[in-house]
Amino acid sequence: MSEALTSLGGVGLFGTFSYSDGRWSTGRPTAVPFLIVDVHDSGFATVDYRRADASGGRFYLRYEPRFYFDDADAADPVDAPAEAEGFAGWVREATGTAMDPADALGLLASPAGAPPVDEVVELTVERMIALAGLPALEWPTDPHAYAG
């Protein structure tokens, strides 16, 4: 586990991180293809990806919002196998890394609401980044710096 994640001390992270043009930022993406990871209270993350042809998708890490909030209307269910294929295609285009869609599928939140493997979603994000061949994301270390 990264040092930044262990230093949070139970405080949930809220933050949006974008990957485009070969780098991570906290602003909007600057080019296509891009990836946006929106972390909600360290409980789940929304991942949006767009390819150069403007196709893309959305999936969740750790929990789908409908299970996290116990509200069926919080978000539409994800077609996890289709999103895993789509994300693996994005990875090939954006990084040149060959990602097995089965590996991507293993990262996605369970469509049935099964408990996640990782204690906090940042760990799942780090595994996704490593599998995708992206540079590491530097997490904020000051819990007051990202509270909004």
C-alpha positions as CSV (number, residue, x, y, z in Angstrom):
1,M,0.0,0.0,0.0
2,S,1.4,3.4,-0.9
3,E,2.5,5.7,1.9
4,A,-0.1,8.4,1.0
5,L,-2.9,5.8,1.5
6,T,-1.7,4.7,4.8
7,S,-1.4,8.3,6.0
8,L,-5.1,9.1,5.5
9,G,-6.0,7.6,8.9
10,G,-9.6,6.7,8.1
11,V,-10.5,10.0,6.3
12,G,-12.2,9.3,3.0
13,L,-10.7,10.8,-0.1
14,F,-12.8,12.8,-2.5
15,G,-11.1,13.8,-5.7
16,T,-11.1,13.7,-9.5
17,F,-8.0,12.7,-11.4
18,S,-7.5,12.9,-15.2
19,Y,-5.0,11.1,-17.3
20,S,-4.3,12.5,-20.8
21,D,-1.3,13.5,-22.8
22,G,0.8,11.0,-20.8
23,R,0.3,12.5,-17.4
24,W,-2.1,12.8,-14.5
25,S,-3.7,16.0,-13.4
26,T,-6.5,17.2,-11.1
27,G,-8.0,19.4,-13.9
28,R,-9.9,18.4,-17.0
29,P,-8.3,16.2,-19.6
30,T,-6.3,18.0,-22.2
31,A,-6.5,15.5,-25.0
32,V,-8.3,12.4,-26.3
33,P,-7.8,9.5,-25.4
34,F,-8.4,10.3,-21.7
35,L,-9.3,8.6,-18.4
36,I,-11.1,10.3,-15.5
37,V,-11.2,8.7,-12.1
38,D,-13.6,10.2,-9.6
39,V,-13.1,8.9,-6.1
40,H,-16.0,9.2,-3.6
41,D,-15.0,9.0,0.1
42,S,-12.5,6.2,-0.6
43,G,-15.6,4.0,-1.0
44,F,-15.9,3.8,-4.7
45,A,-14.7,5.4,-7.9
46,T,-16.4,6.3,-11.1
47,V,-14.1,5.6,-14.1
48,D,-14.8,7.3,-17.5
49,Y,-12.7,6.6,-20.5
50,R,-12.8,8.0,-24.0
51,R,-10.9,6.8,-27.1
52,A,-9.6,9.0,-30.0
53,D,-12.8,8.2,-31.9
54,A,-14.9,9.6,-29.0
55,S,-16.2,6.1,-28.1
56,G,-15.8,5.2,-24.5
57,G,-17.6,4.0,-21.4
58,R,-18.1,4.2,-17.6
59,F,-17.6,1.7,-14.9
60,Y,-17.1,1.7,-11.1
61,L,-14.4,0.3,-8.8
62,R,-15.2,-1.3,-5.5
63,Y,-19.0,-0.7,-5.5
64,E,-21.5,0.5,-8.0
65,P,-23.3,3.6,-6.5
66,R,-26.6,1.7,-6.3
67,F,-25.1,-0.7,-3.8
68,Y,-22.9,1.9,-2.0
69,F,-25.9,4.2,-1.4
70,D,-28.4,1.3,-1.2
71,D,-30.5,3.2,-3.8
72,A,-31.4,1.4,-7.1
73,D,-31.7,4.8,-8.8
74,A,-28.2,6.0,-7.8
75,A,-26.8,4.8,-11.2
76,D,-27.6,2.4,-13.9
77,P,-26.2,-1.1,-13.7
78,V,-23.0,-1.6,-15.5
79,D,-22.5,-4.3,-18.3
80,A,-19.3,-5.4,-16.7
81,P,-18.0,-7.7,-19.5
82,A,-18.7,-5.0,-22.1
83,E,-16.9,-2.4,-20.1
84,A,-14.0,-4.6,-19.4
85,E,-13.6,-5.2,-23.2
86,G,-14.0,-1.4,-23.8
87,F,-11.4,-0.5,-21.2
88,A,-8.9,-3.1,-22.4
89,G,-9.3,-1.4,-25.9
90,W,-8.8,2.0,-24.4
91,V,-5.6,0.7,-22.7
92,R,-4.2,-0.6,-26.0
93,E,-4.9,2.7,-27.7
94,A,-3.7,5.0,-24.9
95,T,-0.7,3.1,-23.7
96,G,0.1,0.4,-26.1
97,T,-0.2,-2.1,-23.3
98,A,-2.0,-5.4,-24.0
99,M,-4.6,-5.8,-21.2
100,D,-6.6,-9.0,-20.9
101,P,-10.3,-8.0,-20.6
102,A,-10.5,-10.7,-17.8
103,D,-8.0,-8.8,-15.8
104,A,-10.0,-5.6,-16.3
105,L,-13.2,-7.4,-15.3
106,G,-11.5,-8.5,-12.1
107,L,-11.1,-4.8,-11.1
108,L,-14.7,-3.7,-11.8
109,A,-17.3,-3.4,-9.0
110,S,-19.5,-6.5,-8.7
111,P,-22.7,-6.0,-10.7
112,A,-24.4,-8.1,-8.0
113,G,-23.0,-6.0,-5.1
114,A,-20.6,-8.6,-3.8
115,P,-18.1,-7.2,-1.2
116,P,-15.0,-5.7,-2.8
117,V,-11.5,-7.1,-2.3
118,D,-9.8,-3.8,-1.4
119,E,-10.4,-1.9,1.9
120,V,-10.3,1.5,0.1
121,V,-10.9,2.2,-3.6
122,E,-7.5,3.9,-4.0
123,L,-5.9,0.4,-3.8
124,T,-8.1,-0.8,-6.6
125,V,-7.2,2.4,-8.6
126,E,-3.5,1.6,-8.1
127,R,-4.0,-1.9,-9.4
128,M,-5.9,-0.7,-12.4
129,I,-3.2,1.9,-13.2
130,A,-0.4,-0.7,-12.9
131,L,-2.3,-3.2,-15.2
132,A,-2.9,-0.5,-17.7
133,G,0.7,0.6,-17.8
134,L,0.0,4.1,-16.7
135,P,2.3,6.2,-14.6
136,A,1.6,6.1,-10.9
137,L,-0.9,8.5,-9.5
138,E,0.3,10.7,-6.7
139,W,-2.4,10.8,-4.1
140,P,-2.9,13.9,-1.9
141,T,-1.4,13.4,1.5
142,D,-3.2,16.3,3.4
143,P,-6.7,15.2,4.2
144,H,-7.8,18.8,4.3
145,A,-6.5,19.6,0.8
146,Y,-9.1,17.4,-0.9
147,A,-12.2,17.7,1.1
148,G,-14.5,18.9,-1.6
